Amino acid sequence: MTDGERRLWSELREFRHHFDIHVRRQVPIGPYIADFAVHSKKLVIEIDGEFHQVPERMSRDEKRDRWLRSQGYHVIRISTGDLEQAFDGCVEEIMRALGLMDEENLAKTD
């Protein structure tokens, strides 16, 4: 787990306390292991390093995302670079996907 992933995991664990949303780490879903998942909201959060930009890996990721979508999950992919450079923005993206933040609320916090 990278430093960014550890930081994100620390933040996501707090969602249970603040929002009553249970986030799981390294969770099996069918034939796959999701980096993070919120089963109650059918959300999968994947953290992608550089090797996810290799064409073969991109193809496997798309197949995996298709399968997860067929099971009703929404998949968010966040790069490790984004975690390092725009951590708060990544957390906001997750919060929007969970319905915890909308564009109107986001504008009020800016």
C-alpha distance (Angstrom), angle and dihedral (degrees) to the residues before:
residue distance angle dihedral
M1 . . .
T2 3.80 . .
D3 3.80 123.3 .
G4 3.82 88.8 -105.0
E5 3.80 91.5 52.2
R6 3.81 90.9 48.9
R7 3.79 90.3 50.3
L8 3.81 91.4 48.0
W9 3.81 91.7 48.0
S10 3.79 89.7 51.9
E11 3.81 89.7 52.3
L12 3.82 94.4 44.4
R13 3.82 92.5 51.2
E14 3.81 87.4 61.3
F15 3.82 90.3 60.0
R16 3.80 88.7 79.3
H17 3.78 92.1 57.0
H18 3.81 96.8 40.7
F19 3.82 102.5 34.0
D20 3.82 105.5 13.9
I21 3.81 89.1 -116.4
H22 3.79 117.1 139.0
V23 3.80 113.4 -145.9
R24 3.78 117.8 -168.5
R25 3.80 126.5 -157.1
Q26 3.81 126.1 -142.4
V27 3.78 91.8 2.2
P28 3.80 124.4 173.0
I29 3.80 115.2 -124.3
G30 3.78 111.4 177.9
P31 3.81 108.5 -53.1
Y32 3.82 93.2 -16.2
I33 3.79 139.2 76.3
A34 3.80 113.6 -137.2
D35 3.80 119.3 -150.2
F36 3.81 89.4 -137.2
A37 3.80 131.7 -4.0
V38 3.77 139.1 -177.3
H39 3.79 103.9 -160.4
S40 3.81 94.8 -174.0
K41 3.82 90.1 58.9
K42 3.82 96.0 33.0
L43 3.80 91.4 -123.9
V44 3.80 127.4 147.0
I45 3.80 120.7 -168.4
E46 3.79 116.4 -161.1
I47 3.79 123.7 -169.7
D48 3.79 111.2 -150.4
G49 3.78 125.6 -158.6
E50 3.80 125.4 -164.8
F51 3.81 95.0 -78.7
H52 3.82 89.1 66.9
Q53 3.83 86.4 72.3
V54 3.81 92.0 65.2
P55 3.84 109.0 105.7
E56 3.82 94.3 -124.4
R57 3.80 91.5 51.0
M58 3.81 92.1 44.7
S59 3.79 89.0 55.1
R60 3.82 91.9 50.5
D61 3.80 90.8 47.1
E62 3.82 91.0 52.2
K63 3.81 90.8 50.3
R64 3.79 89.7 49.5
D65 3.83 92.3 47.3
R66 3.82 90.8 49.3
W67 3.80 90.7 52.9
L68 3.81 92.6 47.2
R69 3.82 90.5 49.2
S70 3.80 89.5 50.2
Q71 3.81 86.1 58.3
G72 3.81 90.7 52.8
Y73 3.81 98.5 -99.5
H74 3.79 125.9 137.1
V75 3.81 111.2 -142.7
I76 3.78 124.1 -148.5
R77 3.80 117.3 -168.9
I78 3.78 117.7 -159.6
S79 3.78 122.6 -176.8
T80 3.78 121.0 -132.4
G81 3.81 86.8 -123.8
D82 3.81 91.3 57.4
L83 3.81 89.7 49.7
E84 3.81 89.6 55.1
Q85 3.80 97.6 41.9
A86 3.82 103.8 32.7
F87 3.80 107.4 19.2
D88 3.81 95.6 153.4
G89 3.80 90.8 49.8
C90 3.81 89.9 53.2
V91 3.80 91.2 51.8
E92 3.82 89.8 48.1
E93 3.81 90.4 52.1
I94 3.81 89.5 53.6
M95 3.80 91.5 46.6
R96 3.83 90.6 51.6
A97 3.81 90.4 49.9
L98 3.81 88.9 52.1
G99 3.81 91.8 49.8
L100 3.81 91.9 -113.9
M101 3.78 94.9 117.4
D102 3.77 132.7 28.0
E103 3.80 131.2 -171.1
E104 3.83 91.2 -95.5
N105 3.82 92.2 55.0
L106 3.79 90.6 43.5
A107 3.82 91.2 54.2
K108 3.82 90.2 51.8
T109 3.81 91.6 54.6
D110 3.82 94.5 51.1
